[in-house]
Amino acid sequence: MNSRFPRTHRLCAVFIFVLLSAVFSVNVQADPLPILPGSWTLAILPDTQNYAQSYPDIYTAQTQWIADHVVSHNIKMVLHEGDVVNSNVATQWNNAVASMRILDGVVPYAIAPGNHDYASDRSTLFNSNDYFGSETPYATQSTVGGFFEAGKTDNSYHTFNDGGTDWLVIALEYGPRNQVVDWANQVVADHPDHKAILLTHAYMYDTEVRYDWAIYGDTQAWNPHDYTAFANLPGGVNDGQELWDKLVKLHDNFAFVFSGHVLHDGTGFLSSVGDHGNVVHQMLANYQMDTMGGNGYMRLLEFLADGETVEVRTYSPVTNEYMEEYDQMFTLNRNEVHPPLEPEPPTTYYHAIGANLVFGGPADPSTNTFNDVSIPQSAFPGVGTLQVNTGDFEISVDGEGLIYQHGVLLASITQNVRDGIRATVEVGRNSYSDGLMALSIMQAGNSAGNEINVNASVAWFMFNAGWQGAHVNPDGTIAASHGVTQNMVTRTGTGRYTINLGAQPTANDGMLFAIANNNGNTVVNTRIQTDGTWDLRVQDNGVDMVGEDANFSFLFLPYDTEGLIGGRYDGASDTHIASAGDFTMEKLGVGRYQLNVTGESSETGMLIMTVADNFGSLPDDNFLTYEADGVGNFLIEARDLPVLSLEDTQFVWAFISFDDPITMPSTVTDIRLTVDRDTGNLTLKNFSSFEVGIRGYSILSSGGALDPADWTPVAGRLDGSPTGDGTVDSDNPWTIVSDPNSHTDLSESELSGGDGGLLGIDQAIDLGNTWIQSRIEDLIVALELTDGKTVYLHGSFVGGPGGQAYVRSDLNTDGSITADDWLLFYPNTLADLSSLSLVETALAGDLDNDGDNDLFDFEIFKADFEAANGSGSFAQMLAGVPEPAGWILLVFGFAVVFKFKDIFAG
């Protein structure tokens, strides 16, 4: 109380000063995103080990920020995900306890120690009374309910209330022992009226799945079972899946699981349903890989007053910045399964994007160094490189790194030999621990995994464009795909997989290209089976005919692919079994073939190639390379692994032109929703080269940007009803299924069980001036096709001032900021707008999206006004507008002072 009173007066003085200075360009730097009225915050500290070792000031900055914002952000609890220190030594624990003690008596906190917090026998200074032991302020917090072992605090439970809900936090050791899990089960059972949170160091992995030793083994790095010193102790260890099966899913009151530990991109998220139907959101957050051991980033979860919505944010008090990536800033519903977190879909390129890459430096692994990368030829929009080192090259398209969920990257070696050394190539999903795709070029026939500099070519195929392919995990499960379901991929043995596209095309209809998806010195070969399916083997580069469980990717190219030049060639008989396009292929000798693509060369295009041959009942273990002969031909070599001798093989190949790349056959559905900013008009148009069958759609706006009064639906107008003209559906009526007053959902569909309607080539549906004009542009269409699929389309906005979105202070959306906007802004000053939609609040002057129109919004409006009209223009405008608008500053000033006095007096 005593410390808050003078702070109140200081704040009031600051606000009065800012108010009286408003017309003199005094800028206010607002605090981090304020919370909405009625919300509360859960703060989460990820691994602090590097701070405790080397950057204690950053650790202190985190806890001090939390302490300073307990009131403003209504912080009810702080959770530490473990690895408090990097080594279990006193100097680091001294740093850690100094930072954490800032929270003592200010806000309750719970800690789940990590593997770095223990010695190999599970002893830890954490339990010492010098740090967080049983007689410390940590252990004697009023929120502490108890501990697993007397005299030890590394397994604990805590309770707190958010103002309406009782919460239980179970904080467990790294890889909890069986008896610890049993204890946790009893604690949860004893608190049936509490919402439960599990806090433990190692649970989620960064591939959006739980740690699961039984399935993934050591392919999931740092699993507790892989720490044999812990695993061999009495009670063993439990990983994420075991904790789910033995603890979390068994109780109907579990709501969240939080963990750290994992490197790579350090984030993971999964929503699951427990045995009793309750939804459990499971999150991984770890930033120790960032600058200075994490740059101070921590998680802030804002629980809204509706009891359902949770805003997840990642914030650093060191940089005063938020991470805005899709997996760092998102919203979830506590009671609903949230779909996997995925990045915003990139711009879709319907053609393959190919390029030649030339790498500097010698190839010899004993002397090679990285020099430079040049890309002499590339298809639109342009291939580049991001991170690079010897033998590893992160690939970009249009300046953006490639995310494996978005497509398949194929590659070929474009030098048959360099410095007397031969090479193979694979694609790593995460070679640089950032989730992006990179080439890894390896010395052929060498099991040591020597990375070398040899030229290569790449070709990128986007799933959104319709290309059929998948990324497959070592156990045969699909990591990402398009047009490939799990029942099409079967693991048949170590490194062996069958690809059966079922009713989809077989080997007689197209070619299957495959590539290893690791940075692990592996290659992938195929053989075509008599039933038209494919047998794939992933094997070590330097071992003869031995399978190896590892990630791989594949892509199917139909022979009717537009612009395709390629085929399946048998080198032994010098014949093409199937082919497309204009070319000649000639066998020059054993394992050597000359390809001439009419009118093309290595400067106008590139090749992708995959072995497709039998070796008894196994895929052949050859590898393929090619190079230009200087007169327009491609010289292809097939060599045996690991001895590297020339050997005939059968393989599939395709030429990718840089100027006119191959595209999918006309099966790509390209329907677009266009939103006219100037009129609010919505148009749904078919840009595909074929008619598209549709059964219904939903136009969605989370911000409430839809006006149902101006909607012109298909129902009763373009359908088969008595008043419809049948131009969309000629034989069945459509029905409006959304609420007639909804501003967030406009939905209609054919409910009669008929065959749906057709949207013809270039046909457009005018849906009326349905968009409410504002700066909120969040329209999505869920289009239900007659084949049962649902296609999600983001609205494409056109028009507007200078072809851009309306700026935040342009409240009347006329393309400029004038006195007319001020006359819309000032009547709402100090109004509570939290019950309104996002669009309504935006048009009522909530410029910082915090649910009201207050001093900070005033400052933003003034700054925007003067940025648009010149310095001093705001004061001139106030002098010229009618009363009472000119007096709003005075009224606003007194209201602000009393408002903030009320807040801080409470």
N, C-alpha and C positions, 0 to 999 in steps of 0.2 A: 504493500500500500504506500509506504513512504517513498519508495523509489519511483512509483508511478506518478505521483502528484506533480512534482516539478517537470516531469517529462510532458505532462498534459499542457502545462503553461507554455513550455517551449514550442510544442507543436502548434498551439493556437497562435503564438506569436509568429511562427513561420508562415502559417496560412494567411494571417492578416497581411504580413509583409508581401507575400506573393500576390495576394489579391490587389493591394494598393499599387503594386508594381506591374500589374497585368498589361497595362498599355505601354509599358516601357521595355518590352522584349526580354523579360526575365524568364528563363526556361526552368522548368521543374523536371527533374529526373525521377520518374515514378519508381516505386519499389517493384520487386518481382510481381508477377501477375497476382492481383488480389483474389481472395476467394469470394464466392457468392454468399449472400446472407443465409445463415443457417447451416453452412458447410463446416466440416472439420477436416483436419489434415493428419495423415499418417506419414511420418518421415522415415526414410529407409537409407541407412548408411551401407553402401557396398564395401568390398574389401579395402581396408585402410592400411594394409601392410606396408606399402611403400612410403606412406606418410609417416607412420610410426618409426620407420627406419631412417628416412632421409629428409622428409618434408613435414615436420610436426606442425609448422604454421598453417599448412593447408588443412590438416586434421582439425586444428583449433578453429580455423575459419568456418568449417562446416558446423561444428557444435555451437559456436558462438552465434552463427546466423540462426540456428534453430532456437536457441535461448532468446534471442532478440525478437523472434517472430512468433513466439508461443501465443501471444494475444492476437496479433493481427491476422495470423493464419489458423488460429484455433487448433494448435497442434496438441493432440491428445496422447500420442505415443511415438516413441522412436525405436526402430528395430535395426540392430546391427547384424549383417549377414555373415560375419565371421572373417577369419584372417585379419584379426585386429592388428597383429604384428607380423612381420616377415620372418622373424626368428624368435624362439621362446627364450629371450634373454632380457635381463633387467632393464638395460638402457632403453630398449624399445617399449617395454611395458610401462616404464616411467613416462615416456612421451604419450602413450595411449591413455593412461589414466589421467594425466593432466588435462587432456582434451575432453575426455568423457565426463570428468567431474564438473565441468561447466554446466552440465545438465542436472546435477544433483539438486533436488528441491525445486527445480524449475519445471521439468517435464519428465514423466517416467520413461524408462528405456529398458530394453531387453537385448541380450547378446547371445548369439549362437556361435561358439568358437569354431574356427576352421582348422584345417590340417596344419597350417603354419603356426598355430597357437599351441601346438602340442609337441612334446618329445616323442620319440618312436614308441615309448611304452604307455602313451596316453597321459603321462603326467604333464602338468601345465602350471605355469606361474599365474595363470588366470585365477586359480582357486586360492591364491595367497591373499592374506589380509592386507598386504601392501598394495593390492590391485583391486580385484573384484571378489574377494573371498567372503565368507559367511558373516564377517563382522564389519563389512564395509558399507558405505552409503548405498552401493548398488544392491546388496543383498537385503538391506533393511528398508527399502522403498515400501511404501504402504500398498503398492500394487502387486508386490511379490506374493505369490500364493504358496510356493514351496519349491523344494529341490529334490532331485532323484536320490542323492546320497548325502548323508550328514557330513557337514564340513566341506562340501564341494558345491560349487555354484554353476558348473558348466552345463548342467541340464536343469532347466528351471521352467516354472510357469508363472504367468502374470495375468492379472485381470484389470480392465479399465472400462469406463463407460463414456460413450461419445455424446452423452446428453439425452439419449433415448434407447440405446442398445448396449447391452453388456457384451464385452469381448473377452476372449481367452486367447492368450499367446503361449504356445508351447515352443520353447527355445531349446533345441537339441544339439548335441555335439556333432562333429564331423563324422559321417558314416555311423549313425547311432547303433549301439549294440542291441541285441535282441531284448535284453532285460530292460533297456531304456525305452524301447518301443512298447513293451508291455506296460511299463509305468505310464507312458504318455496316453495309452489307450484308457487306462483307469482314470487319469485326470480328466480327459475329455468326457468320459461317461459320467463323471461326478459333476459336470457343469453343462447339463443338457439345455439350459436356457441361455447359454452364451454362444455367440458366433465365434467359431474357432479359427485361429491362424497358426499354421506350422511355420516356424522359422528355423532353418537349418542350412548349413553351408553348401552342401553338394546335393542337389535334387534335380534341377532342370539342366538340360544340355542346350547348346546354342543352335541346334537344328530343330527346335520347337518340339522336342520329345523329352521324356524323362530319361535320366540315367537308367540303363537297363543292361546289366552285365550278362544276363542270360541270353539276350538277343545280340547285343553289339560287342560284348567283350571289350578288348582294349582298343577297338576302333573308335570308341568314345573316350577321348583322353581324360586322364585324371579321375577315373571312376574310383570310389573308395575301395572296391575289391582289388584294384591294381596296386594299392598301398599295402603290401603284404605284411608290413610291421603291424598295422592295425588289424588287418583281416585275420591274422593268425592268433590274435589275442582272444581270451575267453569272451564269448558273446558275439564274436565276429563283427561284421559291418552290415549295414543296409543301405542300398542306393535308392535312387528316386522311385523306381518302379516298385521296389520292395516296400518302401514307406507308403506308397499309394495303396498297395494291396493289403498291407498289414495294419495300416492306421487310418489314412485319410479317407479312403472311400467307404470305410465301415460306419462312419458317423454322419448323421444328417445335419449336424451343425457346422461342419467345416466349410469355410468360404474362400480362404486364400492360403497359398504356400509361397514363401519368399526364400530365395537362395542366391548365392554368388558363385565364386570359385572358378568358373569356366572362363578361359581366355577367348581367342579368336575374336568375334565381334562382341562377345560379352553379354549378349542379350538373348532371351528366349521367352516364349509365351505359349501357354496351352490352357484351354478351357476344357474341363472334363466334368462328367456327371457321376456322382457317387451312387452307391447302392440304393440310397433312399431318394434319388431324384434331385438332390441338391447340386447346384453348380459350384465347382471349385476352380478359381482362377489361379494359375501357377506361373510365377514370374522369376526369371533370372535377370540380374543386373550386376555388372562388374565392369569397372572402368580403369582398372589398374594398368592397362596397356597404354593409356593416353599419356600425354605430356605430364611430367612430374608425378607419375604414379596414379594419375586419374584426373588431374586438373580440377579437383574439388567437386566433381559431379556426383549428385545423389538423387534419389527418387523422392518425389512428393506426390502423394495420392490424396486428392481432394474428394471427400465423400459428400455429395450434395444432400440437401435437406429432403429430397424426395425418397431417401432411403434406398435408392436403386443405382443412381448414376455415380460413377467414379471417374474422375479425370486423372489420368496418369501423366506426370510431367517429369522431365529430367533436367535438373537445374544445378548450376555451379555458383556459389557465392563468391568464388575466386574470380571468375570471368564475368559474373553477372549476366550469364547467357543461358538460354535453353537449347537443348538439342531438339531439333524439329523433325528428325527422321521419323518415318512411319512407326518404328518399333520403340521410339523414345517418347512420343507424345501421342496419346490415343485415349479414347473414351470407351468404357465398358459398362454394362449393366450387371449389377451384382447377382441377379437372379436369372440371367440368360447366358447360354453358351455363346461365346464370342468366336467368330471365325478366326482362322490363323491370321496373324499380322502379316500383311504383304505390302510391298512398296506400291506407290501409285503406278499404274500401267504406263510404260514409256510410249513414246510415239511409235506407232506400228509401221514397219516397213514390210511390204508384202513380198518383196523380192529378197533373194539371198544377198548378203553383203560380203563380198570377197576382197582380199588384198594380198599382195606380195610383201613380205617382210625381209629385209636384209640386215643381218646382225654383224657388227664389227667385232674385231678381236680374233685371235687364233682359236682353233677348235681343240687343240691338244689339252686334255684336262690337267696336265702337270704344269702347264705354263699359261693357260688361257686367262684372260681378263675381260671384263666388259668394257667395250668402247662406245659404240653408238648404235642406234637403230634408225634405219630409213625405210620409208614405205613408198616405193616408186610408183606403184599403181594401186588404186583402190576404187571400189564401187561407191556410189552415193549412199549415205551422206559422208562417208570417210571413216576409215579405220585408223586408229592411233595406238599408242602405248602409254600407260601410266607408270606404275613402278616397274623397274627393270633391274636385273643383275645377270650375271653369267648364267645362261641357260634358262632363266625364268623371265617371262615377259607378260605383264598384265595388259590385256587388250581392251581397247575402248572403241565405241562407235559413236560418232558425233560428239566426241568429248566425254561421254559417259561410260563408266566401267560396266561390264556385262554381268548381270545378275542371273544365276543359273535358273531361277524360276521363270525367267522370261524366254528361254530358248536353248538351242543346242549350238555349240561352237565346235566345228570340225577343223582339222588341220592336216597338212601334208608337209613332209620334208622336201625342199626344192633343190637339194644338192645330193647327188648320188654319193659323193665323197668330198671331204674337205680336210686338207692337211693329213690325208691318209686315214681319216676316221669317218665312220658312218654313224647315222643317227636315227632314232625313233622320236616320236612326239606324242605327248598326251596333254590333256587339258585339266588343270586343277581348279576345283570349285572354290578353294579358299587358301591358295598358296601364300598369300600375304596377310592372312588372318583378318580380312576385311569383307569376306563374303563374295568377292568378285572373282571372275574367271581369268586364268592366266595360262599361257603355254609353258610347258616344261619339256625341254629338249635334252635327250639323254644319249649317251654313247651306246650304240647298238651292240648287243651281245655281251654287255658288261654288267654283272649283277651288283657291282658296287654303287651304281646309281650316279655315275659321273655326269654332271650337267655341263653341256658344251655349247659353243656358238656355231650353229649351222642354220642356214637360211630356211625359211618355212613360209607357207601360205595358210591363210585362215578363211573360213566362210561361216557367217553367222545366220542362223535360221530362227526367226521369232515364232514362238508358240501362238501369239495373237494373230499372226498372219495365216494360221491354219496348218503349218507344218506339223506332221505327225511324228512324235518322238518322245523320248523320256530320258531322265537321269535315274539311275538305278543304284541303290545301296548294296553293300557287299552281301547282305542277307537276301537279296532279291526284291526287297520292297522298293516302291517307287518314291523317289524324293520330289520329283516334279515332272509334269508331262503334259502333253496335249494329244488327244485322240488315242491314248494308251491307258488302259485300266489295269488294276493289279492282277486280274485273272489272265492277262496276256503275257505276264512275265513269271517264270518259274525257275527257282534255283534247283538244279539237278545234281549238284556235287560241288566240290571245292573249285571255285572259279568257273563253274559251268552253269549256263542259263539257257532256257528255251524261250524264244520269242514267238508267240502265236497270236497273230493279229485277228484270228477268228474270222468273223464275217467280213473283216476288212481285207484289203488286198494281200495276196500271198507273194512268194518270190517270183511267180510268173507274171506279176503285174507291176513289179517295181524292184528297187534295189534298197538294201539295208546297209547303211554306213554306221560304223561303230568306232568309238575311241575311248581309251582309258580316261577316267575323270579323277585323276590323282596327281600328286607330285611324288610318285612312288615307284618310278622305273618299271611300269607295266605297259603291256600292249594288249589289244583285243583283236581276235580273229573270229571269223564266222565260217560256218558251213551250211549249205542249203540241204534240208532234209526232204525225203521223198514226198511228204505231205504238204510241202510248201511253207513249212515253218523254218526257223533259223536256230541253229545251235551255236552259242557264243562261248568262247573261252577267254578269260582274262588270265594272263600269265606273266611271270617275271621276264624282263627283257633279257636276262643272261642265263636262263635255265631252259633246258630242252623239254618241251611238251608237258610242263607242269602247271596246273591251274593254281590261281591265287585269288582268294576272296578280296575284291577291291571294287571301288566305285567305277561305273562306266556309263557311257551315254550312247544312244543310238538315234538314228533318223531314217525314216522311210521316204524314198523319192519315187513316186509313181512314174511309169514310163510316159504318161500323158502330161507330165509337168511342163508348163508352158516354157518354151525355149530350151528344153533339155537336149543336150548332146552328151551321150554316154551309153553305158550298157554293161552287160556281164560278159567277160572275156575269159576264154580258156587258153592259157599260154602254151600248154603242152600241144594242143592241136591247132593253135593259131586260128581260132574261130570265135565269133561272137554268138553266144547263145541267145541273147536278146539285145536290142540296141534302139537308139533314137537319135536323129540328127544326121548331119553330113560330116563324115570323117573317114579316115582310113587308118587301120592298125596293121603293123607288119612285125612279125617276129624276126629279130636280128640274130638270136642265138638263145641258148638256154638262159632263161630268166631275164632276157633283155628284149624290150619291145619299143617300136617307134610309132608314136601317135601323131597324126597330122589332122588338126581340126580345120576344115576349109575356111580360109580367110582369117584365121586366128593364130596367135602365138602366145608365148609366155608374157608378153607385154600387154596383151589385151585380155588375158584371163588366166585362170589357175585350175588345178585339178584337185578333187577329193577322191580318195581311193580306200578300199577295204578288201582284205582277203576274204574270199567266199569259196573255199575249197575244202575237200575232204582229205583226211589222212587216216584211212581206215574208218573208224567210228569217231574220230576227233576232228575238230577244225585244224587245218594246217597251221604251222607256226612260222610262216614266212612273214616278212615285213616289206613294205613298198616305199620306194622313193622315186623322184623324177627330177630331171633338170632340162633346160633348154639346150638345143644343139647349135643355136646361133643362126639357123636358117628357117625357123618357124616350126620346128618339130619338138615334141616332148619325148625324151628318152626315159622310159620307165624301167626300173630294175626291181626284180623280186629276189630276195635273199633269205636264206634259211637262218633261223636263230637256234643256238647262239653262235654257230661257226661262221656265219656271214657269207657262205658260198652261194653263188647264183643257182637258182632252182625255179623251174617252171611252177606256176600256180594259177589258180582261177581267181579272178577278182572283179569287183564292181568299181566303176569309175564314172565321174561326171565332170564336165567342163563348166566352170562358172565364169561367165563373161563379166568384165568390169563395167562396160558401157550398157549392156542389155542383160542383166542377170536373170536367172531362172526365177519364175514365180509359181505359186501353187496353181494347179488346174482350177478352173472356175467353180470352186466350191467354197470360197471364202465369203462369208456373210458380212457385208459392209453396209450397215444401216446407221445413219447418223441423226442425232437430234441437234438441230440448229436453233439457237436462241438469239433473237434480235434485241440488242440492248435498247435500241431507239424506240421500239414499239412494245416490247415484251412478248412478241410472237414466237410460238414454238412450231417447228416444222420437223416431222419425222420423214426421212427420205431414204430410199433404197439406192445405194450407189454400187451394188453388186452387179455382176454381169449376167444375172439370172434372177428369176422370180423367187421371192422368199415367202414361205408359208408362216403366217403368224396367227396366234390364237388369243393374244391379249397383251397388255402392258401395264406397268405402273410407273408414273412419274413421281419421283420422290425428292423432297427437300427437307432436310433436318432443320433448316432455319426458318421454315414456314414461308417460302417465297412463291407460293402458288395461289392463284386467285380462281377458285372454282366457278365464280360467276361468269368469267370470260372463257371458260373451257368449251371447246367445240369437239365433242367426242365422236368416235366412230358410231356408237350406238344411236340408232334412229336416224342416221344421216348417211353413212357409207356402208351399212351392213345389209343383211337380207331381210330386215324388218319391213313392215308395210310402208314406212316413211323413208326407208333407206334406198339409195340408188345402186347398192350392190357392188360398188367399185373396189371395196376391200374384201368383203365377204358376200358372195352372190346368193348363198342359199340358207344362211342362218343369222338370227339376230344376235347382237352383242348386248351385254348388260353392264351398267355401271355398278361397281362393287365397293367403291370407296365411300366414305362418309360425305354427304353432299356439302358439308361446311368445312371440310378439311383443307388446311393450307399446306399440309405436309405430304399428302398422298392423293393422287388422282389416278384411279385404276378402273379398267374395264376389260372384259374378256368375253369370249364366246363360252357360255355355260351349258349349251345344249348337248354337248358331247359330239358335235359335228366334226367336220374335217378342217376347221379353221378357215382363214382367208388367205389371200395372196397379195403381196405388195410387189407390183411389177417393177421392171427395170426402169430406173429414174422416176418412179412414182413417188409422190410426196403427199403426206397427210398434214393439212393445216389444223393445228390443235388450238388455235385462237391466241389472243394476247394474254396468255395465262401467267407469265412470269411477272412478279411484282418487282418493278425496277428499283434496285438498290445496289450497294456494293457487295451483297451476298450472292455469290454465284456457285451454288452447290447442287445443281440439278443432276439427277441420275435417272436413267430409264432402265427398268428391268423388263426386257422384251421376251415374252414367252413364244417360242417357235413351235410349229406344229409337230416337230420331231421330239418334243418333250424337253428340249434344252432351253435354258434361260440365258440370254445375253445381256450383260450390263453395259450401258452406254453412258459416258459422261457427256453432259451438254457442251456443245461447242458454241461459245459466245462470239457474236460478230457485232459490228457497229459500235456505238458508244462514242464518247468524246475522243477523237483521234484514234479510234479503233481500240480503245482501252476500256477497262472496267471503270465504273464510277468511283471517284475518290471518296474518302470517308466523310468529309464535311460537305459534300454536294448533296444535301438532304432532299432537294427537290428534283434531283437527277436531270438537270438541264445542261450539264456539261461544264458548269462554272460555279465558283464559290462567290456568292454575292450577298447583299443585305437580305434578299429573299430567303436564303438559307438561315441567316441569323433569326429571322422572324419565325422560322420553324423550330429553331434550337431553343430559344430562351424560355418559351412557355413551359418546357419540361425540366427546367433546372431544379436540381435536388429532388426530382421525382424518383420513386422506387419503381423501376421498370422490370423487376425480376420476373413478374408474372407474364410478361409479353414474350412473343417469339423473337428470335434473333433478328429477323428483318424489321419487326416493329421497333425494337430497341435501337437498331441502327438508324432508322428514320426519325427516331425521337431524340437523337443526339447522344446516344451511348457510343462514344467513339473509341473507348478502350475496352469494350466488351466485358464490363464488370457488373452489368445489370442496373446501372443508374446513370443519371446525368448530373455530374458533380464538378468539383473544381478541376479535376484532371481532364475531364472532357472539355471544359471551358478553355483550358490552356491549349489543348490540341486544336480546338476550333480556331482560336486566335492565331496560332502558329500556321495552320493551313490557310487561313484567310490572308495573312500577310505574305505567305509564300506565293499565293496566287495573284495578289494585287499590289504588293510592294510594302516596304517598311512604313509604318505609321498609318496604313490604310484602315486598320481596324478601328482606331480611335476616330478617324474621319467619318467612317461609316456610322459609328454610334451617335455622332453628333447630328447626323442627318436622318436617322430613322425615327418614326413616330414613337411617342411615349405609349406605354411604359418601358419600351425596349431600351431606351437610352439610360434608364435608371436601374437596369437589371444588375449592374455591378454592385451598387450599394446594397440592394436587397440580398443579392447572392452572398456578399461578404458577411453580413450578420448571420445569415442562415448557416453558412459554413462553420463559423466559429462555434455557434451553439450546437451544431450537429456533432462536431468533433469533441466538444466538452462532454456531451452525453455519452459518446462512445467510451471515452477514457475514464469517465466517472464510474462506469459499470464494471 
